[in-house]
Amino acid sequence: MAAVQLGHSQRVTRLYRRCLKHLLSWTIDRSVWREEAVKLRARFDEHKNERNARTTVALVEEAEQLFEKNKHPEPYISPEAPDGSKWERNMPPPAHVLVMTPDEEKWYKESSQW
C-alpha cells in the first residue's frame, strides 16, 4: 500500500507544529519560548506568499533538513504520554486476574473509563 502524499499546506503546517513542540525542549522558560516562537513564525511568514511551486518545495525541504539538524537529542515527553516516565504506572490489574467484590468492580469500571 502506497503512502498518502501530503499537500503543501499540510506539510508546512506539520513542520511548523513540530518545530514549535521541539522548541519547548530547548527553552524551559515560557516567556523565552514565546519570543522564539514569534521569531519562528516570522521565518515561516517570510515566504507565505510564494507562488512558484519549485521554490516552495525547495524551501520546505530546506526547512525540514534544518529541523532534523537542530532537533533536540532528548525531546521533552509529557510524563503521562506514551514513553513518558509515568506511562502505564500503577495500572489497575486486569479483571480476569482476580475475583472482585461489587465495590471493587465499581471502582475498576470507574478507573478504566478514563
C-alpha positions as CSV (number, residue, x, y, z in Angstrom):
1,M,0.0,0.0,0.0
2,A,1.5,3.4,-1.0
3,A,1.8,6.1,1.5
4,V,-0.5,9.1,1.0
5,Q,1.3,12.2,-0.2
6,L,0.6,15.3,1.9
7,G,-0.5,18.5,0.3
8,H,1.8,21.5,0.6
9,S,-0.1,23.4,3.2
10,Q,-0.5,20.3,5.3
11,R,3.3,19.6,5.1
12,V,4.1,23.2,6.1
13,T,1.6,23.1,9.0
14,R,3.0,19.9,10.3
15,L,6.6,21.1,10.0
16,Y,5.7,24.4,11.9
17,R,3.9,22.4,14.6
18,R,6.9,20.0,15.0
19,C,9.2,23.0,15.2
20,L,7.1,24.6,18.0
21,K,7.0,21.4,20.0
22,H,10.7,20.8,19.8
23,L,11.3,24.4,20.7
24,L,9.8,23.6,24.1
25,S,12.6,21.1,24.6
26,W,15.2,23.7,24.1
27,T,13.7,26.5,26.1
28,I,12.2,25.8,29.6
29,D,11.0,29.3,30.4
30,R,7.7,30.1,28.7
31,S,8.4,33.7,28.1
32,V,11.7,32.8,26.3
33,W,9.8,30.2,24.3
34,R,7.2,32.7,23.3
35,E,9.9,35.1,21.9
36,E,11.4,32.2,20.0
37,A,8.0,31.1,18.7
38,V,7.4,34.6,17.4
39,K,10.7,34.5,15.6
40,L,9.9,31.1,14.2
41,R,6.5,32.3,12.9
42,A,8.2,35.3,11.3
43,R,10.5,32.9,9.4
44,F,7.6,30.9,8.1
45,D,5.7,34.1,7.2
46,E,8.6,35.4,5.1
47,H,7.7,33.0,2.3
48,K,3.9,32.5,2.8
49,N,3.0,34.4,-0.4
50,E,5.5,32.5,-2.6
51,R,3.6,31.1,-5.6
52,N,6.4,29.3,-7.5
53,A,5.9,25.5,-6.9
54,R,9.6,24.6,-7.3
55,T,10.7,27.4,-4.9
56,T,8.1,26.4,-2.2
57,V,9.1,22.7,-2.4
58,A,12.8,23.7,-2.1
59,L,12.0,25.9,0.9
60,V,10.1,23.2,2.7
61,E,12.8,20.6,2.1
62,E,15.4,23.0,3.3
63,A,13.4,23.8,6.4
64,E,12.8,20.1,7.1
65,Q,16.6,19.4,6.8
66,L,17.3,22.3,9.2
67,F,14.7,20.9,11.6
68,E,16.4,17.5,11.5
69,K,19.8,19.0,12.0
70,N,18.7,21.2,15.0
71,K,16.3,18.7,16.6
72,H,16.7,18.2,20.3
73,P,18.5,14.9,21.1
74,E,16.2,14.1,24.0
75,P,12.9,15.9,23.3
76,Y,10.5,16.6,26.2
77,I,7.8,13.9,26.6
78,S,4.9,14.5,29.0
79,P,5.1,12.0,31.9
80,E,1.6,10.6,31.2
81,A,2.2,10.3,27.4
82,P,3.3,7.1,25.8
83,D,7.0,6.5,26.6
84,G,6.8,9.1,29.3
85,S,8.2,8.4,32.8
86,K,4.7,7.7,34.3
87,W,3.2,5.8,31.3
88,E,1.2,2.8,32.5
89,R,2.5,3.2,36.0
90,N,0.2,1.8,38.7
91,M,-2.3,0.5,36.2
92,P,-5.2,-1.4,37.7
93,P,-4.9,-5.2,37.3
94,P,-6.9,-6.9,34.5
95,A,-10.3,-8.1,35.7
96,H,-9.6,-11.8,34.8
97,V,-6.7,-12.0,37.2
98,L,-8.7,-11.9,40.4
99,V,-12.3,-12.2,41.6
100,M,-13.6,-8.8,42.7
101,T,-16.2,-7.7,45.2
102,P,-19.0,-5.5,44.0
103,D,-17.3,-2.4,45.4
104,E,-14.0,-3.4,43.6
105,E,-15.9,-4.0,40.4
106,K,-17.4,-0.5,40.6
107,W,-14.0,1.0,41.3
108,Y,-12.5,-0.9,38.4
109,K,-15.2,0.3,35.9
110,E,-14.7,3.9,37.1
111,S,-10.9,3.8,36.9
112,S,-10.8,2.1,33.5
113,Q,-13.2,4.6,31.8
114,W,-10.7,7.5,31.6
